[in-house]
């Protein structure tokens, strides 16, 4: 029999071994040969980082090219692609349609119940985003206004985000599993005046309310003037006339024509909040140009996706930064 001291020693040795990994696993030769990015990218980036990121930015469509790749004069506050102008929604949707890919599927969506599915092409997504953008404008949303999005994992969540980006209204997506208090904290902090939500969502096959949490939150958020509500589950909801608007009334009847405006590279795209587990939630502001370049390049390079053959899926919730980056902005 081993003593307690010997058991502790073995345990420490085992733990130490688990923390150190020196094996190297080479990718299959065929995958490596056709990879989007090869080893020379490391050398290129190390040799001239700014030239590397300037080349990466050329993957996007810019209305106005930048004057300077990086302004680091006020460190640690970086400004990327200074002087450049672009539109995030145009880059995610319109340019693909204009390049002849409108009939390609942008999203294969599978929801609950199991047979609830939708395939949305880039052309269809463009129309939906334009309609939602026009609906937001009709509700008085202007460039710079903040919009809170408190939604389940449905296509309208992506459409709402891109519609906000299209008109230059920074969005803050609040995870649909958060409480009314979490919504209050975020609405107050970023001074959101419009909330986009749904009557509810599905969790393990059961209906869960979302509009009810918004109603509770807005008792302490008097500055919110409109709530745009997607009918998802069909459950009964309280209704405040003059404030609450059904998505299908406002969006589905709106025009599919909308001309996106080009915004400065440093224009705010969205605010993402920490969970608040150990203190008050802290908002992290993501600006447009640098973020889009980063997510576009990493999604293409790290995941090594080939649009002709690959379908990508992530387990992240859209309410977190991984969902923003690799469900919405990076893949599109």
N, C-alpha and C positions, 0 to 999 in steps of 0.2 A: 504494500500500500504506500502511496505517496503522501508525504506530509502536506500540510496547508501551505508551507513556505514553498515547496516544490511546485505545487499547483499554481501559485501566484507567479513563480518564475516562468513556468511554461506559458501561462496566459500572457505575460508581458512579451515573451519572445514571439508568440504567435501574432500578437497585435503589431509588434514591430515589423514582422514580415509582411503583414497585410498592408502596412503603410508604405512599403517600398516595392515598386514594380520596375524591373529592369529589362523585361522581355520586350521585344519589338515585333509587331505584327504587320507585315507588309501587305498592302492591298493586292488583290488579284491583278495580274499584269494587264489584262484587257480593260479593266475599270480604270487603272492608272493611265493607260495609254489614251483613253478618251475623256479623261477628267477635264472639267472646265478650267481648273487652275492646277498648274504643276509646280514643281519645286522652285523653278526660277522666279516665281512670284515673291518668294521670301527675299531673294537677293535683290529683286527690283525694288521692293518696299524699303529694304534696309539702305539701299544705295541712295535713294531720293524719295523720302516719304511723301513730300508734297506733290511731286510728279506722279507718284503712284495713285494718290487720291484724286488728282486732277483727271487722270485717265479713267478712274472708276466713275467719276461724275458724268462722263460722256455717255454712260449707259442710259441716262435720263434725257428727257426733252426739256430744254431751257428756253424760256421766252427771251431772256437776256442773259448772256454769258457773264460770269463773274470777273471781277477785276483782280481779286486776290484769293487764293485757295484758302488760306488760314490767317486770321488775325489773332495773334497771341500776345498782343501788347498789354492787355489787361488780365493777365493770368491770375487765377486759373479759369477765367471766363473766356472761352474760345468762340470765335465767330468764323463760320465756315462759308466758303464761296461768296465772299463779300461783294456786294453789288449785283449778284445774280438774282434772277427772278424766274419763278416757276409756279405751277399749280399741282398740288399733290394728287387731286382727283383726276386731272387730265393725264398725269403720268400713269396712274393706276388703271384707267379705263379708256379714255378717248383715243389715246395714241395707238392702242392695239386695234381699235375699230378702224381708224384711219389707215393703218398698215395692212388692212385686209384680213384681220383675225376676228372680226365681229361674230362669226358663227362658231368660234371655238368656245368650249365651256370654261367659264371662269370659276364656277363653283358647282360641285356635286354636293348637295346638302341632304343629310339624312337626320330626321328628327324623331320625336316621339308623337304618337305611337309609331310602331316600326314601319308602317307603310306610308308614313308622311315624308315624302321626298320631293326635292326640286332640283332641276338642273338649270342653271342660269348662264347664258352666254354673255360674252363681253358686250355685244350690242344691246342685249336686254338689260344688263347691269347699267350701261350708260343711260338708257332711258329712265330706269328707276332712280338713279342718282340725280339726274336732272330734274325729275318730278319732285323728289324730296327737297332738293335745293330750292326750287321755286316755291314749294310749300312753306319752307322756313322763311324765305324772303317775305312771303305774304303774311306771315305771323310777326313780321317786324324785325327779324334777326338780321343784323348788319355785321359787316367785317369787324372783327375784334370782340364781338359779343361771345360769351361763353355759354355752351349748351351741355347740360348733364344728360348722360345716356344711361338708363337703368333698365337693362333688357335681358331676356334669355338668349340662348345661343341659336338665333334665327337669322336668316338672310337680311332682314330689315335692320339688324344691328350694324352690319357692315355698310348697308346703304346709308344709314343715318350718319355714320362716321365720315364716309366719303362726301356726303352732301354738305356736312359742316366744313370739311376741308375745301370743298369746291368754292364756297362763298367766303372763306377766310375766317370762319367762326371757330375758335379753338374748342374742341370737345373734351369732356372729362367723362370717361366711362367708369361707372361704379358697378362692381361685381354684383350680379343679381342675387347672390346669397347673403349680401350684407343687410343690416338692419336699417330701419328708418333713421336712427341716430347717425349712422355712418353717412347716410345720404345728406342729412342736415349739415354735418361737419363740412362735407365737400362742396355743397351748394353755397354755404356761407363763405368759405375760404376763397373760392374762385369767382364768387358773385354771379352765378349762373342765373339767367332770367327765363330760360326755357328748359323743360325736362321732357325727354323722349322716353317712353316706357311701353309696357304691354299690360293687358289685363292680368296676365299671369304667364306661367311657364309650366313645364312638366319636369318632375323629379321622380325618377324610378317609376314612371307611369302615372303618378298622381299629380293633380293640378295644385300648383302653388301660386299664391297671389303675389303680384308685384305692385299693381295700382294702389292696393290698400296701404302699402308701405309709403308710397309717394304721397298719398292723401294725408297720412299721419305726419310725414316730414314737413309738408307744406303748411301745416298749422304754425310752424315756427320759421317759415321762409316766405314772408309776405311779398317779397320782391319778385318771386316767380310769377310771370304773367300768363304763361301757357303751358299746358301739358299735352303732348301729342301721344296718342295711345294706339298701339297696334292691337287689333283683336286677334289673340292667339289661341286662348283656351275656350272662349265663349262664356266664361263665368261672369256672374253679376258683379258690377262695380258701382261704387258711388260716383256721382257725376256733378261737377260744378259748372253750371252754364256760364259761358263767357270766358272760362279758363281752359276747360278740357275740350280737346278736339280729337275726333277719331282719325287715325292715319288714313283709313280707306276713303274718308270724305275729303281730307286735305291733300293727300298725295296722289291718289289714283286718278283724280280729275285734273291734276295740274299738267301744264305743258311739258312735253318731252324735249323741248328746245331750251338750252341754257348755255350761254357763252361763259366759260370760266375766266376768271381774272388771274393774271400772274401776280404773285406776291413775292416780297423780298425773301431771300433765302433764310433770313433770320426771323421771318414772321412765325409766331407761335402756331404750332400744329395741334398739340394737345397737352393737357395736364394729367399726369398720372400720380396717384396718391399711394403712399405707403399704407400698409394695412392698419397701422395704429395699434399694433399689439403691445408695444412697450411705451407708448406715449401718443400724443396728438398726431394724427396723420399729417404727413409732410408732402406737399405738392412738388413734383418734379416737372419742369417745363421742357418740352421737346420742341425745338424749332424745325423748320421744314427741310431746308436743303441738305444739311449734314446728316440728318436722320434718314431721309429718303435714300441718299447715296449709301449710307452704312447698311441699311436693311436690304436694299436691292442687291448690293454686292455680296453681302454675307449669305443671303438666301441662295444666290446663284453659285457662289464659290464653295461654301461649307457643305451645303446639302447636295451639290453637284447635280442639280436637276436639269433634265432635258425636256423642254416643253412638248416635243413631238411624241414622247413615249411615257413620261412620268406623271403620276398623280401624287400630290403631297398632302399629308395630314399631320396635324399636331394635336397633342392631347391637352394643350393649354386652354384655359378659359379666355375668352376675348377680353375680359375685364382686366387682365394682367398684361404686362409689357411684352411677354412672349406672344400672347394672342394678338396684340396690336401689330407686332413686328412680323410674325410668321403665320398669321391667318389673313391679315389685311395688306399692309403696306409692302412688305417684302415680296410675297408671292405675286401680287398684282403688278 
